[in-house]
């Protein structure tokens, strides 16, 4: 059944997983059976919520998705209990630090501690705020490890772990990419385009209009020249 729904993804996409319910629900991998009954989700520590299902492909970053859901929980916290208000703040701080390349070996332990603490929030909002983290760690733990230990985002989404570069100088859409850049990071001299990394905010606008001209590179895996040798870090 999951393959049937996943078949509706855009051409060239691979089903990576799906999210049932809303921000307090959880995240499933592609091997989890899709159902609109409650019990299978409860067994996994997830919720069905209003019954909405969101599918995502390989272009989605699990860490970034969880940052989005956690930021929602932080914003929506009423702040009447410190557990929820402070706990969601700390969780968002940790995940944003990971996305910026500052991941630490103890971060997964921090998430576990925050999950345990937020259980004592006064209402369901705080009690379930860490559900996306807990469930995504079950299905996509390797992706968290990549972000923390290797400073690598396989989806090329986390702005602190990537750089934008000109990949194809002859791409016909580069003029539009230059025009749409909100920080004027893209410029050209003659027919040669360049991106000023100090101005680039990795918003993705240029990549969207010129996918053939803009290349996303791993910031911490760039080739480096060392004498006569060429190594990758």
N, CA, C and O of each residue as an XYZ file, in Angstrom:
932
protein
N       0.830     -1.214      0.000
C       0.000      0.000      0.000
C       0.855      1.251      0.000
O       0.524      2.230     -0.670
N       1.955      1.231      0.745
C       2.821      2.411      0.798
C       3.425      2.694     -0.573
O       3.604      3.856     -0.936
N       3.744      1.643     -1.344
C       4.296      1.843     -2.666
C       3.292      2.521     -3.587
O       3.665      3.311     -4.454
N       2.006      2.203     -3.389
C       0.963      2.804     -4.208
C       0.946      4.315     -4.027
O       0.871      5.056     -5.007
N       1.014      4.773     -2.793
C       1.001      6.204     -2.535
C       2.332      6.842     -2.919
O       2.375      7.953     -3.447
N       3.417      6.119     -2.644
C       4.727      6.649     -2.993
C       4.900      6.822     -4.487
O       5.731      7.614     -4.931
N       4.108      6.077     -5.278
C       4.190      6.187     -6.724
C       3.752      7.550     -7.238
O       3.982      7.882     -8.401
N       3.113      8.350     -6.365
C       2.676      9.678     -6.760
C       3.745     10.742     -6.617
O       3.483     11.915     -6.885
N       4.955     10.358     -6.199
C       6.046     11.314     -6.073
C       6.502     11.763     -7.453
O       6.239     11.095     -8.453
N       7.187     12.902     -7.501
C       7.665     13.407     -8.785
C       8.661     12.439     -9.414
O       9.285     11.631     -8.727
N       8.794     12.537    -10.717
C       9.651     11.624    -11.455
C      11.099     11.710    -10.963
O      11.638     12.799    -10.769
N      11.708     10.559    -10.768
C      13.080     10.509    -10.295
C      13.220     10.481     -8.792
O      14.325     10.317     -8.274
N      12.113     10.640     -8.081
C      12.154     10.642     -6.621
C      12.057      9.235     -6.059
O      11.491      8.335     -6.680
N      12.612      9.067     -4.888
C      12.542      7.797     -4.175
C      11.862      8.037     -2.836
O      12.256      8.934     -2.090
N      10.854      7.249     -2.533
C      10.140      7.406     -1.273
C      11.079      7.181     -0.098
O      11.681      6.115      0.030
N      11.201      8.185      0.756
C      12.087      8.086      1.916
C      11.306      7.767      3.191
O      11.819      7.087      4.081
N      10.085      8.248      3.280
C       9.271      7.996      4.458
C       8.002      8.820      4.417
O       7.696      9.472      3.418
N       7.270      8.782      5.514
C       6.044      9.576      5.590
C       5.781      9.988      7.030
O       6.306      9.398      7.974
N       4.956     11.013      7.169
C       4.622     11.529      8.485
C       3.107     11.563      8.641
O       2.430     12.316      7.940
N       2.567     10.758      9.550
C       1.132     10.786      9.802
C       0.806     11.829     10.863
O       1.595     12.051     11.782
N      -0.337     12.459     10.740
C      -0.714     13.439     11.751
C       0.024     14.747     11.600
O       0.428     15.119     10.499
N       0.199     15.447     12.712
C       0.833     16.764     12.690
C       2.183     16.785     13.370
O       2.809     15.736     13.523
N       2.653     17.966     13.787
C       3.990     18.118     14.371
C       4.232     17.302     15.642
O       5.380     17.025     15.989
N       3.164     16.919     16.335
C       3.326     16.141     17.567
C       3.275     14.638     17.315
O       3.370     13.851     18.256
N       3.128     14.235     16.070
C       2.955     12.816     15.771
C       4.277     12.082     15.703
O       4.739     11.578     16.727
N       4.908     12.000     14.539
C       6.153     11.256     14.413
C       6.498     11.054     12.957
O       5.792     11.541     12.074
N       7.587     10.334     12.696
C       8.072     10.104     11.336
C       8.321      8.617     11.127
O       8.931      7.956     11.969
N       7.844      8.093      9.998
C       8.002      6.681      9.666
C       8.941      6.512      8.488
O       9.013      7.374      7.612
N       9.654      5.408      8.470
C      10.481      5.069      7.331
C       9.644      4.418      6.243
O       8.467      4.134      6.463
N      10.226      4.174      5.072
C       9.467      3.623      3.942
C       9.034      2.179      4.147
O       8.152      1.695      3.438
N       9.635      1.488      5.099
C       9.290      0.088      5.324
C       8.101     -0.079      6.256
O       7.648     -1.203      6.476
N       7.586      1.018      6.808
C       6.448      0.944      7.714
C       5.147      0.898      6.912
O       4.947      1.696      5.997
N       4.282     -0.024      7.255
C       3.007     -0.151      6.550
C       2.135      1.072      6.794
O       2.054      1.576      7.914
N       1.488      1.542      5.743
C       0.605      2.693      5.838
C      -0.800      2.226      6.156
O      -1.327      1.334      5.491
N      -1.407      2.821      7.164
C      -2.766      2.465      7.547
C      -3.466      3.690      8.109
O      -2.809      4.632      8.551
N      -4.773      3.685      8.097
C      -5.548      4.776      8.687
C      -6.248      4.310      9.948
O      -7.252      4.896     10.353
N      -5.730      3.265     10.571
C      -6.216      2.826     11.877
C      -5.192      3.210     12.942
O      -4.011      3.368     12.632
N      -5.620      3.357     14.165
C      -4.784      3.944     15.207
C      -3.753      2.991     15.800
O      -2.617      3.391     16.053
N      -4.136      1.735     16.026
C      -3.300      0.826     16.814
C      -1.877      0.646     16.282
O      -0.944      0.660     17.085
N      -1.654      0.475     14.959
C      -0.276      0.299     14.473
C       0.615      1.486     14.797
O       1.803      1.306     15.066
N       0.069      2.693     14.776
C       0.865      3.869     15.095
C       1.149      3.950     16.599
O       2.251      4.313     17.012
N       0.169      3.618     17.391
C       0.372      3.635     18.838
C       1.478      2.679     19.249
O       2.257      2.972     20.156
N       1.546      1.531     18.577
C       2.578      0.544     18.896
C       3.970      1.084     18.620
O       4.943      0.637     19.227
N       4.071      2.043     17.707
C       5.359      2.644     17.358
C       5.620      3.943     18.108
O       6.655      4.582     17.917
N       4.672      4.330     18.966
C       4.823      5.581     19.699
C       4.449      6.791     18.874
O       4.866      7.906     19.188
N       3.658      6.592     17.809
C       3.210      7.674     16.949
C       1.719      7.910     17.126
O       1.035      7.187     17.850
N       1.231      8.949     16.443
C      -0.183      9.284     16.488
C      -0.672      9.536     15.068
O       0.101      9.940     14.199
N      -1.949      9.296     14.841
C      -2.516      9.530     13.531
C      -3.034     10.949     13.378
O      -3.148     11.459     12.263
N      -3.347     11.582     14.490
C      -3.824     12.955     14.442
C      -5.099     13.074     13.637
O      -6.030     12.289     13.812
N      -5.140     14.077     12.736
C      -6.329     14.289     11.923
C      -6.410     13.374     10.725
O      -7.362     13.463      9.951
N      -5.439     12.495     10.548
C      -5.474     11.541      9.446
C      -4.741     11.997      8.203
O      -4.736     11.290      7.195
N      -4.122     13.165      8.256
C      -3.348     13.631      7.105
C      -2.015     12.908      7.024
O      -1.377     12.663      8.048
N      -1.592     12.565      5.816
C      -0.338     11.858      5.602
C       0.553     12.706      4.694
O       0.128     13.127      3.618
N       1.780     12.953      5.127
C       2.742     13.703      4.322
C       3.856     12.744      3.891
O       4.517     12.141      4.737
N       4.061     12.604      2.592
C       5.127     11.770      2.057
C       6.331     12.646      1.711
O       6.162     13.800      1.319
N       7.532     12.111      1.852
C       8.718     12.874      1.469
C       9.725     11.952      0.788
O       9.737     10.742      1.011
N      10.574     12.561     -0.052
C      11.536     11.778     -0.824
C      12.955     12.061     -0.363
O      13.164     12.638      0.705
N      13.946     11.650     -1.180
C      15.347     11.733     -0.790
C      15.855     13.176     -0.712
O      16.941     13.415     -0.183
N      15.096     14.127     -1.224
C      15.529     15.523     -1.140
C      15.214     16.148      0.208
O      15.628     17.275      0.478
N      14.488     15.436      1.053
C      14.146     15.938      2.386
C      15.192     15.483      3.402
O      15.614     14.326      3.391
N      15.599     16.381      4.263
C      16.551     16.066      5.328
C      15.785     15.806      6.617
O      14.995     16.646      7.047
N      16.008     14.664      7.231
C      15.302     14.305      8.455
C      15.603     15.292      9.569
O      14.697     15.694     10.300
N      16.854     15.687      9.708
C      17.234     16.623     10.769
C      16.541     17.962     10.564
O      16.054     18.566     11.520
N      16.496     18.427      9.318
C      15.847     19.700      9.033
C      14.342     19.614      9.243
O      13.732     20.571      9.720
N      13.734     18.485      8.895
C      12.302     18.312      9.139
C      11.995     18.389     10.630
O      11.032     19.034     11.044
N      12.822     17.726     11.429
C      12.606     17.746     12.875
C      12.849     19.133     13.454
O      12.189     19.532     14.413
N      13.795     19.870     12.872
C      14.000     21.260     13.292
C      12.739     22.074     13.049
O      12.352     22.890     13.886
N      12.096     21.856     11.907
C      10.865     22.568     11.570
C       9.763     22.248     12.578
O       9.094     23.152     13.078
N       9.575     20.958     12.878
C       8.521     20.561     13.798
C       8.812     21.040     15.226
O       7.907     21.481     15.934
N      10.076     20.949     15.639
C      10.437     21.409     16.975
C      10.269     22.917     17.111
O       9.826     23.409     18.149
N      10.628     23.651     16.053
C      10.470     25.103     16.091
C       8.996     25.472     16.205
O       8.642     26.437     16.882
N       8.142     24.702     15.544
C       6.699     24.920     15.684
C       6.275     24.706     17.138
O       5.543     25.517     17.705
N       6.743     23.608     17.732
C       6.388     23.320     19.127
C       6.891     24.415     20.061
O       6.204     24.793     21.010
N       8.083     24.921     19.791
C       8.620     26.012     20.611
C       7.753     27.259     20.482
O       7.409     27.885     21.485
N       7.401     27.617     19.262
C       6.594     28.819     19.033
C       5.204     28.697     19.644
O       4.650     29.674     20.147
N       4.646     27.490     19.596
C       3.273     27.297     20.068
C       3.184     27.019     21.560
O       2.082     26.914     22.099
N       4.313     26.898     22.235
C       4.275     26.670     23.681
C       3.661     27.883     24.375
O       4.048     29.020     24.105
N       2.713     27.641     25.260
C       2.050     28.753     25.953
C       2.926     29.340     27.048
O       2.640     30.427     27.550
N       3.999     28.633     27.428
C       4.968     29.086     28.435
C       4.407     29.073     29.850
O       4.994     29.673     30.751
N       3.304     28.412     30.054
C       2.757     28.334     31.417
C       3.508     27.309     32.271
O       3.440     27.342     33.499
N       4.230     26.391     31.599
C       5.093     25.500     32.368
C       6.504     25.579     31.792
O       6.697     25.516     30.578
N       7.471     25.714     32.667
C       8.860     25.858     32.250
C       9.354     24.622     31.522
O      10.214     24.715     30.646
N       8.812     23.459     31.883
C       9.259     22.208     31.274
C       9.114     22.239     29.761
O      10.056     21.923     29.035
N       7.947     22.615     29.292
C       7.685     22.671     27.855
C       8.396     23.863     27.218
O       9.067     23.718     26.196
N       8.247     25.027     27.818
C       8.802     26.241     27.222
C      10.321     26.159     27.127
O      10.895     26.409     26.067
N      10.964     25.812     28.224
C      12.419     25.715     28.230
C      12.926     24.489     27.494
O      13.966     24.540     26.838
N      12.193     23.380     27.600
C      12.632     22.141     26.962
C      12.632     22.227     25.448
O      13.580     21.780     24.802
N      11.575     22.797     24.872
C      11.532     22.931     23.415
C      12.586     23.922     22.927
O      13.157     23.744     21.851
N      12.843     24.963     23.717
C      13.903     25.905     23.349
C      15.252     25.206     23.267
O      15.993     25.382     22.300
N      15.567     24.413     24.286
C      16.845     23.710     24.301
C      16.939     22.739     23.134
O      17.995     22.626     22.512
N      15.848     22.033     22.825
C      15.865     21.061     21.728
C      16.134     21.754     20.393
O      16.909     21.260     19.574
N      15.492     22.897     20.183
C      15.705     23.646     18.938
C      17.141     24.153     18.863
O      17.751     24.131     17.794
N      17.683     24.607     19.985
C      19.072     25.078     20.006
C      20.034     23.958     19.613
O      20.967     24.180     18.841
N      19.808     22.766     20.140
C      20.692     21.641     19.843
C      20.623     21.263     18.369
O      21.656     21.061     17.731
N      19.417     21.165     17.827
C      19.292     20.717     16.446
C      19.808     21.767     15.472
O      20.346     21.418     14.421
N      19.654     23.042     15.801
C      20.208     24.098     14.942
C      21.733     24.103     15.007
O      22.395     24.380     14.007
N      22.281     23.804     16.155
C      23.736     23.718     16.273
C      24.273     22.567     15.431
O      25.317     22.693     14.792
N      23.562     21.454     15.432
C      23.954     20.312     14.600
C      23.932     20.707     13.130
O      24.851     20.374     12.382
N      22.897     21.409     12.719
C      22.782     21.838     11.325
C      23.866     22.835     10.930
O      24.216     22.944      9.755
N      24.391     23.554     11.901
C      25.431     24.544     11.625
C      26.824     23.929     11.622
O      27.808     24.633     11.397
N      26.921     22.623     11.869
C      28.219     21.957     11.868
C      28.821     21.814     13.247
O      29.989     21.447     13.375
N      28.045     22.097     14.286
C      28.558     22.015     15.652
C      28.058     20.813     16.419
O      27.959     20.861     17.646
N      27.738     19.726     15.715
C      27.251     18.527     16.380
C      28.265     17.932     17.339
O      29.467     17.969     17.077
N      27.791     17.390     18.439
C      28.648     16.796     19.467
C      28.252     15.347     19.705
O      27.114     14.952     19.451
N      29.198     14.566     20.191
C      28.945     13.147     20.444
C      27.838     12.934     21.467
O      27.198     11.883     21.478
N      27.609     13.917     22.318
C      26.614     13.779     23.388
C      25.225     14.259     22.987
O      24.311     14.231     23.811
N      25.041     14.700     21.743
C      23.759     15.304     21.361
C      22.597     14.322     21.386
O      21.490     14.699     21.771
N      22.816     13.078     20.989
C      21.726     12.110     21.029
C      21.325     11.817     22.476
O      20.157     11.551     22.760
N      22.299     11.867     23.386
C      21.979     11.711     24.799
C      21.178     12.915     25.303
O      20.280     12.780     26.133
N      21.525     14.091     24.782
C      20.772     15.291     25.148
C      19.319     15.176     24.700
O      18.407     15.539     25.443
N      19.105     14.671     23.489
C      17.743     14.493     23.002
C      16.974     13.520     23.893
O      15.803     13.744     24.201
N      17.639     12.436     24.308
C      16.989     11.456     25.181
C      16.627     12.087     26.518
O      15.547     11.838     27.055
N      17.534     12.909     27.057
C      17.253     13.586     28.315
C      16.120     14.578     28.200
O      15.286     14.682     29.099
N      16.082     15.312     27.095
C      14.998     16.267     26.878
C      13.665     15.551     26.703
O      12.636     16.018     27.191
N      13.684     14.419     26.007
C      12.450     13.639     25.828
C      11.908     13.182     27.171
O      10.704     13.241     27.423
N      12.811     12.725     28.029
C      12.405     12.262     29.353
C      11.860     13.415     30.199
O      10.881     13.249     30.926
N      12.493     14.571     30.100
C      12.068     15.731     30.888
C      10.726     16.276     30.414
O       9.858     16.599     31.224
N      10.561     16.377     29.084
C       9.337     16.965     28.539
C       8.106     16.110     28.806
O       6.980     16.589     28.665
N       8.299     14.870     29.184
C       7.158     14.025     29.549
C       6.393     14.606     30.724
O       5.215     14.300     30.909
N       7.052     15.442     31.524
C       6.434     16.006     32.730
C       5.807     17.375     32.477
O       5.469     18.090     33.420
N       5.654     17.736     31.211
C       4.966     18.985     30.881
C       3.501     18.904     31.314
O       2.964     17.814     31.515
N       2.871     20.050     31.454
C       1.503     20.100     31.970
C       0.450     19.640     30.972
O      -0.662     19.288     31.368
N       0.782     19.639     29.681
C      -0.221     19.232     28.696
C       0.431     18.409     27.591
O       1.648     18.230     27.562
N      -0.416     17.910     26.674
C       0.052     17.049     25.599
C       1.048     17.753     24.686
O       1.921     17.105     24.108
N       0.929     19.051     24.553
C       1.819     19.759     23.630
C       3.279     19.532     24.007
O       4.096     19.168     23.161
N       3.599     19.746     25.259
C       4.969     19.537     25.708
C       5.324     18.064     25.815
O       6.443     17.662     25.497
N       4.370     17.265     26.261
C       4.632     15.839     26.450
C       4.980     15.132     25.142
O       5.755     14.175     25.141
N       4.411     15.600     24.026
C       4.620     14.938     22.741
C       5.525     15.734     21.799
O       5.703     15.349     20.644
N       6.091     16.826     22.277
C       6.894     17.690     21.410
C       8.102     16.976     20.818
O       8.522     17.297     19.706
N       8.668     16.015     21.541
C       9.869     15.317     21.073
C       9.564     14.042     20.278
O      10.476     13.278     19.960
N       8.298     13.813     19.961
C       7.931     12.576     19.279
C       8.626     12.441     17.929
O       9.074     11.350     17.576
N       8.722     13.535     17.166
C       9.376     13.439     15.860
C      10.845     13.058     16.006
O      11.377     12.302     15.193
N      11.500     13.581     17.042
C      12.902     13.227     17.276
C      13.021     11.747     17.640
O      13.836     11.024     17.066
N      12.215     11.308     18.583
C      12.301      9.920     19.046
C      12.017      8.928     17.924
O      12.752      7.955     17.757
N      10.965      9.165     17.161
C      10.598      8.216     16.111
C      11.557      8.283     14.919
O      11.864      7.258     14.311
N      12.025      9.478     14.587
C      12.959      9.584     13.459
C      14.305      8.975     13.802
O      14.995      8.479     12.911
N      14.694      8.997     15.066
C      15.931      8.340     15.474
C      15.824      6.828     15.307
O      16.821      6.161     15.030
N      14.623      6.289     15.474
C      14.426      4.854     15.268
C      14.599      4.483     13.805
O      15.185      3.448     13.487
N      14.089      5.327     12.917
C      14.084      4.999     11.489
C      15.279      5.567     10.724
O      15.689      5.007      9.707
N      15.842      6.685     11.215
C      16.876      7.384     10.455
C      18.077      7.776     11.324
O      18.656      8.849     11.149
N      18.431      6.920     12.234
C      19.517      7.237     13.156
C      20.834      7.531     12.416
O      21.592      8.415     12.815
N      21.093      6.787     11.344
C      22.342      6.975     10.596
C      22.457      8.388     10.051
O      23.559      8.927      9.949
N      21.332      8.991      9.701
C      21.360     10.348      9.160
C      21.754     11.359     10.244
O      22.460     12.329      9.965
N      21.302     11.132     11.461
C      21.735     11.988     12.572
C      23.244     11.842     12.805
O      23.950     12.828     13.014
N      23.720     10.597     12.765
C      25.142     10.352     12.976
C      25.970     11.063     11.918
O      27.017     11.633     12.227
N      25.509     11.031     10.674
C      26.211     11.726      9.596
C      26.320     13.221      9.886
O      27.381     13.818      9.701
N      25.238     13.815     10.333
C      25.245     15.247     10.636
C      26.192     15.570     11.785
O      26.921     16.560     11.738
N      26.177     14.735     12.809
C      26.944     15.026     14.026
C      28.426     14.701     13.843
O      29.284     15.530     14.147
N      28.726     13.513     13.354
C      30.114     13.069     13.294
C      30.824     13.473     12.002
O      31.994     13.856     12.027
N      30.123     13.390     10.886
C      30.753     13.665      9.596
C      30.477     15.073      9.079
O      31.046     15.487      8.068
N      29.603     15.811      9.769
C      29.208     17.162      9.323
C      28.690     17.087      7.887
O      29.079     17.885      7.034
N      27.822     16.132      7.635
C      27.375     15.837      6.278
C      25.857     15.730      6.230
O      25.254     15.005      7.022
N      25.234     16.464      5.289
C      23.795     16.395      5.064
C      23.572     15.752      3.711
O      23.821     16.375      2.679
N      23.108     14.519      3.704
C      22.970     13.770      2.450
C      21.949     14.409      1.507
O      22.030     14.210      0.294
N      20.988     15.174      2.042
C      19.996     15.834      1.197
C      20.480     17.192      0.691
O      19.837     17.809     -0.159
N      21.614     17.653      1.217
C      22.142     18.944      0.799
C      21.246     20.095      1.197
O      21.059     21.034      0.423
N      20.688     20.035      2.400
C      19.718     21.024      2.867
C      20.262     21.920      3.967
O      20.050     23.133      3.937
N      20.959     21.343      4.934
C      21.387     22.101      6.112
C      22.446     23.137      5.734
O      23.546     22.785      5.306
N      22.109     24.406      5.894
C      22.927     25.494      5.351
C      24.339     25.543      5.928
O      25.263     25.992      5.249
N      24.522     25.092      7.160
C      25.841     25.134      7.762
C      26.773     24.045      7.267
O      27.970     24.076      7.554
N      26.241     23.083      6.528
C      27.033     21.940      6.083
C      27.265     21.938      4.571
O      27.886     21.017      4.042
N      26.773     22.956      3.881
C      26.892     22.977      2.422
C      27.380     24.335      1.925
O      27.334     25.332      2.646
N      27.839     24.350      0.701
C      28.169     25.569     -0.030
C      27.474     25.522     -1.378
O      27.251     24.448     -1.936
N      27.134     26.691     -1.895
C      26.602     26.787     -3.253
C      27.716     27.270     -4.177
O      28.435     28.218     -3.858
N      27.848     26.616     -5.311
C      28.846     26.998     -6.303
C      28.231     26.953     -7.691
O      27.182     26.342     -7.893
N      28.881     27.598     -8.641
C      28.440     27.506    -10.025
C      28.917     26.169    -10.581
O      30.116     25.893    -10.613
N      27.984     25.357    -11.010
C      28.341     24.045    -11.523
C      28.481     23.999    -13.028
O      29.289     23.242    -13.565
N      27.684     24.820    -13.711
C      27.706     24.820    -15.181
C      27.570     26.258    -15.668
O      26.481     26.831    -15.650
N      28.669     26.821    -16.095
C      28.683     28.218    -16.521
C      27.804     28.475    -17.744
O      27.404     29.615    -17.976
N      27.501     27.466    -18.512
C      26.719     27.657    -19.739
C      25.219     27.480    -19.526
O      24.451     27.553    -20.485
N      24.789     27.248    -18.286
C      23.366     27.045    -18.040
C      22.585     28.319    -18.363
O      22.930     29.407    -17.903
N      21.541     28.165    -19.152
C      20.782     29.323    -19.638
C      19.990     30.022    -18.542
O      19.543     31.152    -18.736
N      19.808     29.379    -17.405
C      19.001     29.953    -16.335
C      19.814     30.726    -15.295
O      19.245     31.251    -14.338
N      21.127     30.801    -15.468
C      21.955     31.528    -14.502
C      21.590     33.010    -14.399
O      21.620     33.547    -13.292
N      21.246     33.705    -15.497
C      20.828     35.110    -15.344
C      19.628     35.267    -14.417
O      19.567     36.209    -13.627
N      18.669     34.339    -14.514
C      17.506     34.391    -13.631
C      17.916     34.096    -12.193
O      17.393     34.703    -11.259
N      18.858     33.158    -12.013
C      19.345     32.850    -10.673
C      20.016     34.071    -10.050
O      19.838     34.346     -8.864
N      20.786     34.799    -10.850
C      21.426     36.023    -10.353
C      20.383     37.059     -9.964
O      20.522     37.743     -8.950
N      19.349     37.170    -10.766
C      18.318     38.181    -10.516
C      17.501     37.869     -9.268
O      17.107     38.773     -8.530
N      17.249     36.582     -9.038
C      16.368     36.196     -7.942
C      17.085     36.152     -6.595
O      16.423     36.126     -5.558
N      18.415     36.144     -6.579
C      19.175     36.042     -5.323
C      18.855     37.225     -4.410
O      19.073     38.369     -4.807
N      18.347     36.987     -3.204
C      17.926     38.080     -2.317
C      19.080     38.868     -1.709
O      18.886     39.998     -1.262
N      20.279     38.287     -1.685
C      21.419     38.980     -1.072
C      22.457     39.414     -2.104
O      23.532     39.893     -1.744
N      22.132     39.247     -3.393
C      23.058     39.607     -4.477
C      24.391     38.864     -4.355
O      25.457     39.413     -4.636
N      24.300     37.611     -3.931
C      25.520     36.815     -3.779
C      26.053     36.343     -5.123
O      27.238     36.042     -5.257
N      25.170     36.280     -6.121
C      25.580     35.826     -7.454
C      25.900     37.040     -8.324
O      25.122     37.991     -8.397
N      27.032     36.990     -8.967
C      27.432     38.068     -9.879
C      28.099     37.449    -11.092
O      28.419     36.260    -11.096
N      28.306     38.252    -12.116
C      28.979     37.736    -13.300
C      29.871     38.801    -13.921
O      29.619     40.002    -13.823
N      30.898     38.319    -14.549
C      31.806     39.178    -15.310
C      31.937     38.546    -16.687
O      32.553     37.493    -16.851
N      31.346     39.209    -17.670
C      31.255     38.590    -18.979
C      30.306     37.413    -18.915
O      29.158     37.566    -18.497
N      30.756     36.258    -19.316
C      29.916     35.058    -19.272
C      30.226     34.169    -18.077
O      29.678     33.072    -17.965
N      31.099     34.628    -17.184
C      31.512     33.834    -16.029
C      30.769     34.290    -14.768
O      30.832     35.455    -14.376
N      30.066     33.338    -14.149
C      29.302     33.621    -12.938
C      30.073     33.132    -11.713
O      30.886     32.211    -11.796
N      29.798     33.771    -10.579
C      30.442     33.376     -9.323
C      29.475     33.634     -8.175
O      28.578     34.471     -8.279
N      29.667     32.906     -7.078
C      28.852     33.077     -5.880
C      29.753     33.508     -4.733
O      30.736     32.837     -4.420
N      29.418     34.623     -4.113
C      30.154     35.124     -2.955
C      29.636     34.412     -1.711
O      28.519     34.665     -1.259
N      30.454     33.524     -1.166
C      30.011     32.711     -0.037
C      29.698     33.544      1.197
O      28.886     33.133      2.025
N      30.324     34.703      1.336
C      30.060     35.552      2.498
C      28.669     36.181      2.445
O      28.147     36.626      3.467
N      28.072     36.219      1.260
C      26.735     36.792      1.105
C      25.648     35.721      0.976
O      24.480     35.976      1.269
N      26.040     34.530      0.539
C      25.067     33.463      0.281
C      24.431     32.967      1.579
O      25.130     32.657      2.544
N      23.100     32.897      1.590
C      22.375     32.408      2.767
C      21.778     31.016      2.525
O      21.028     30.519      3.364
N      22.095     30.389      1.404
C      21.618     29.039      1.054
C      20.096     28.929      1.131
O      19.558     27.961      1.669
N      19.412     29.931      0.586
C      17.951     29.927      0.627
C      17.357     28.965     -0.391
O      16.199     28.566     -0.267
N      18.137     28.591     -1.390
C      17.673     27.642     -2.391
C      16.971     28.251     -3.578
O      16.585     27.532     -4.499
N      16.794     29.569     -3.583
C      16.080     30.216     -4.683
C      16.806     30.028     -6.006
O      16.179     29.703     -7.014
N      18.127     30.229     -6.016
C      18.897     30.092     -7.256
C      18.889     28.659     -7.741
O      18.790     28.413     -8.943
N      18.990     27.715     -6.832
C      19.000     26.295     -7.184
C      17.668     25.880     -7.793
O      17.611     25.012     -8.664
N      16.600     26.511     -7.323
C      15.277     26.167     -7.827
C      15.089     26.604     -9.277
O      14.506     25.875    -10.080
N      15.586     27.795     -9.609
C      15.397     28.292    -10.976
C      16.500     27.827    -11.921
O      16.308     27.811    -13.137
N      17.656     27.447    -11.372
C      18.762     26.997    -12.212
C      19.389     25.732    -11.642
O      20.546     25.753    -11.221
N      18.639     24.627    -11.624
C      19.180     23.386    -11.048
C      20.384     22.853    -11.796
O      21.200     22.129    -11.225
N      20.504     23.204    -13.067
C      21.646     22.738    -13.830
C      22.867     23.619    -13.701
O      23.979     23.193    -14.014
N      22.674     24.843    -13.246
C      23.790     25.777    -13.139
C      24.355     25.921    -11.748
O      25.524     26.273    -11.589
N      23.537     25.651    -10.717
C      23.972     25.793     -9.327
C      24.273     24.415     -8.751
O      23.446     23.509     -8.840
N      25.436     24.258     -8.171
C      25.840     22.987     -7.567
C      25.922     23.142     -6.052
O      26.398     24.158     -5.548
N      25.460     22.139     -5.344
C      25.550     22.112     -3.881
C      26.708     21.212     -3.495
O      26.721     20.032     -3.846
N      27.683     21.757     -2.775
C      28.866     21.013     -2.359
C      28.863     20.817     -0.849
O      28.353     21.653     -0.102
N      29.432     19.713     -0.416
C      29.575     19.466      1.018
C      30.689     20.343      1.573
O      31.837     20.251      1.139
N      30.347     21.183      2.522
C      31.324     22.132      3.059
C      32.495     21.445      3.731
O      33.624     21.921      3.619
N      32.265     20.348      4.421
C      33.322     19.689      5.178
C      33.939     18.510      4.427
O      34.701     17.738      5.007
N      33.616     18.367      3.144
C      34.189     17.280      2.342
C      34.794     17.830      1.060
O      34.771     17.158      0.029
N      35.322     19.016      1.109
C      35.894     19.642     -0.073
C      37.288     19.093     -0.362
O      38.053     18.836      0.567
N      37.626     18.913     -1.631
C      38.994     18.530     -1.983
C      39.976     19.632     -1.577
O      39.708     20.816     -1.780
N      41.088     19.241     -1.015
C      42.093     20.197     -0.573
C      43.444     19.808     -1.161
O      43.844     18.646     -1.087
N      44.144     20.770     -1.740
C      45.458     20.517     -2.310
C      46.510     20.570     -1.194
O      46.589     21.545     -0.447
N      47.317     19.503     -1.096
C      48.393     19.483     -0.099
C      49.669     19.045     -0.800
O      49.945     17.849     -0.905
N      50.450     20.010     -1.280
C      51.657     19.670     -2.024
C      51.279     19.014     -3.328
O      50.494     19.570     -4.097
N      51.830     17.823     -3.594
C      51.524     17.112     -4.836
C      50.358     16.142     -4.661
O      49.955     15.449     -5.594
N      49.822     16.114     -3.421
C      48.743     15.184     -3.138
C      47.402     15.915     -3.133
O      47.352     17.127     -2.926
N      46.348     15.195     -3.356
C      45.006     15.732     -3.298
C      44.191     14.842     -2.364
O      43.985     13.663     -2.650
N      43.742     15.386     -1.289
C      42.995     14.605     -0.307
C      41.622     15.227     -0.121
O      41.381     16.359     -0.539
N      40.731     14.485      0.506
C      39.404     14.980      0.802
C      39.190     14.964      2.303
O      39.480     13.982      2.985
N      38.668     16.092      2.802
C      38.424     16.210      4.242
C      36.952     16.386      4.476
O      36.520     16.506      5.623
